[in-house]
Amino acid sequence: MKAYVWDLPTRLFHWLLVTCVIGAFVTAKIGGGLMVWHGRLGLAIFGLLVFRLIWGVIGSTYARFAVFVRGPRAILAYLLGRWRGLGHNPLGALSVLAMLGMLFTQAMTGLFANDDIAYSGYLASRIDADLSARITSIHHLLEKLLMALVALHLGAIAYYARVKKQNLVKPMLTGWSEGRPEWSAKGGGLAAFLVSLLIAALAVWAASGALQPPPPQPPATQVPAF
């Protein structure tokens, strides 16, 4: 039997986020002119995360934080093999929260970072140079921690596939998983999607520096009279 677990917006978010994170990592390592794209991809990641936060409240059943974020009892039951359910398991939920939190912090620090050469984050001009330099150091440190978290995430997927014989990737591609049909996800819908998308778009617009006052105009050059 099959149950519908992951709605289309959740799946699109997941794979767009994977693509943008890989692109941001590659462009940062190559540097140079690609830093412009690194910034754009960081802005896209920020927008995706805002969308996911809203969708985690008004999206379909298994996308909601209130459903998959559980307490210590559920985590213990899972570790003892007593937990049954669809979507993120109680332990996996902690991994999801850690990943989202780390990516959100990385995207936020990137908005205020600079490389002291030719690139500055979209909001770096709003703070002084010393603070921007400190935030840039945090951004670089978090990159290493984020890569470690990604490695753990991939390791968990491989563990579930090889040891538990549970494919976690396929449901995120198709939306369907093993389960009773009556357990299928409900809620979400077009209206919730449009609201989440609109809020994410407004957040990206603000983070891009659109609310900053325009730069002062240079003083007019006086032409000497002859």
N, C-alpha and C positions, 0 to 999 in steps of 0.2 A: 504494500500500500504506500501511496505517496501523499505527502502534505506540502502545501505551498508555504515556504518559510521566508525566503528573502525576496522582497518586492523589487521591482525594477529600479526605483530611485536608489535603494540601498546598494544594489549591485553596480549601478553606474557610478555611484560615489566611490565604491571600493576600488574599481579598476581605474577610474580616472585619478584617484589618489595615488595608486601604485605607479601609474605612468608619470605623474607629475613629480613624485619623490625621486624616481630614477632619473628623470630629466634634470632635476635640480642638483642632484649629486654629481652627475656627469658634467654639467656646465660649470659647477663650482671647481671641479678638479682641472678642467681644461683652462678655465679663466679667460682672460683677455676680453675680446669683444662679446664672448658668450655670457659674460656676467650680466648683461642686459636681460638675456633670456633667463638667467638664474633668478633675477628679481621678478620677472613676470611669472615664472613658474611658482615662486614663493607666494606671490599674490594669489595665484589660482588655488594653491593649497590652502591658504587662509580662507578663501571663499568656500571651498569644499567643506572645510571643517565647520564653518559657521552654519552651512546648510545641514550638516550632520547633527549638530547640536539641536537645531530646531526640529529636524526630522525625528530625532530621538525623543521628542515630546509629543509630536502630533502625527507621526508616521504610523505604519502598520504595526501589528502586535509585536513581532520579534525584533523590530528595529528600536523599540522604545526602551529607554534606560530603566524605567520603572519595572519592566518585565525581566530583563536579563541581568541587571545589577542586583545581586542578592547578598544576604548577610552571611556571617560565619557559619551558621547552622547548615545552610545550603552547601557551602564550600566543604564542610566536614562530611556531609552526606555524599557529596560527589567523590571525595577522596576515598570513602569507604565503599564506593560502588553502589550506593543506594539511590542516587539521583537519577530521575528519568525526565526527559523533556526535550524540546526542540530549540533551535537557535543556539546562542552562545551558552556553554555550560558555565556554572558559577565561577570556576577557576579561569576559564577563558575570558570571562567578562572583565576580570582584573587586568588581563593583558590588553584588552581593547581600550580600557580607560587609560592605562599607562601610555599606549601608543598615541591615542588622541591627544592626551595632555602634553606629551613630549613634542608632537608635531605642531600643536598650537603654540607652545612656547617658542619653538624654533622659528615658526613663521612670524610671530610677533617681534622677536628680537631681530629678525632679518629686516623688518621694516625700518629699524632705527640704526642698522649697522652700516659700515662703510669699509672699503678696502684701502683707503689712504692713497689711491692712485687715480682711478677714473670713475669708480662706481660708488654710489651712495644709495641706501635704502630709500623708499618713497617718503618716509617721514623723518629721515636723518637730519634734515635741515631745521626741524622743530626743536631740537635739543642741542646743547653745546658739544663741542668736539670731544672733550674728555669723557663725557657720559656716553657718547656714541662709541668711543674706543672701548670702554668697559663692556658695553653691550655686545660689541663685535667679538670680544674675547669669550663672552658667555655663549654666543652663537657658535663659535668654533668648537668650544668644549661640548656643547650639546650635540653637535654633529657626530662626535665619537660615541656618545651615549646612545644616540638614536640608531646608529649602525649596529651597536650591540643588541639593542632591543629588536631590531629587524631580524638579526641573526637568530635570536631566541624564538621569534615568531615563526620563522621558516623552519627552525628545528622542531617546533611543536607540530607543525603541519606534517612534516616528514614522520615524526613519531606516531601520530595518529594513523597515518597511511600504512606504515610498515608493521607496527606493533598491534594497534587496535583495529586495523583493517577498516578504518573509517575515512572516507574521502571528504575532506573539508572544502576542497576547491570546487568540486562539481556543483554542489548546491549554490555556491556563489556565482556560478556561471548560468545555471538553469533556473534557479529559484526553488527547485523541488528537492525534498529530502525524504528519507524513509520515515514514515509516521502515519498515523490515522488521519484520513481526510478531514475529519471534523476539527482537527487541531490546526488546520491551515490558518495563516495569518489573516487578520481582518483590520479594517480601518485604513488610514492613509487616504488615498484617493487624490484626484486632480486638484481639488481646492487646497488641501494640505500641502501638496507638492508646489503649487504656485506661490503660496504664502512663504514656504521655506526658501524657494528660489528667489523671491523678491527681497527677503531680508538678507540673504547671502549677497545678492547683487549690490544692495545698498552698502553693506559692510565693505565689499571690495572697492566700491566707489570712494568711500570715505578713507580707506586705507591707502588708496592710490595717491592721496595728497590733494584730492579735489577740493577739500574744505580749506586748504591753506590759502592765505591771502596772496595775490599775485606779487611777483618780485617787483621792487621799486624800479621805476624807469630811470635810466641814466640822465643826468642833467643835460639840458639842451646846449649844444655848442654854439657859442655866439660867434657870428661872422663879423670880423672887423670891418668897419666902414672906411672906404677909401674916397 
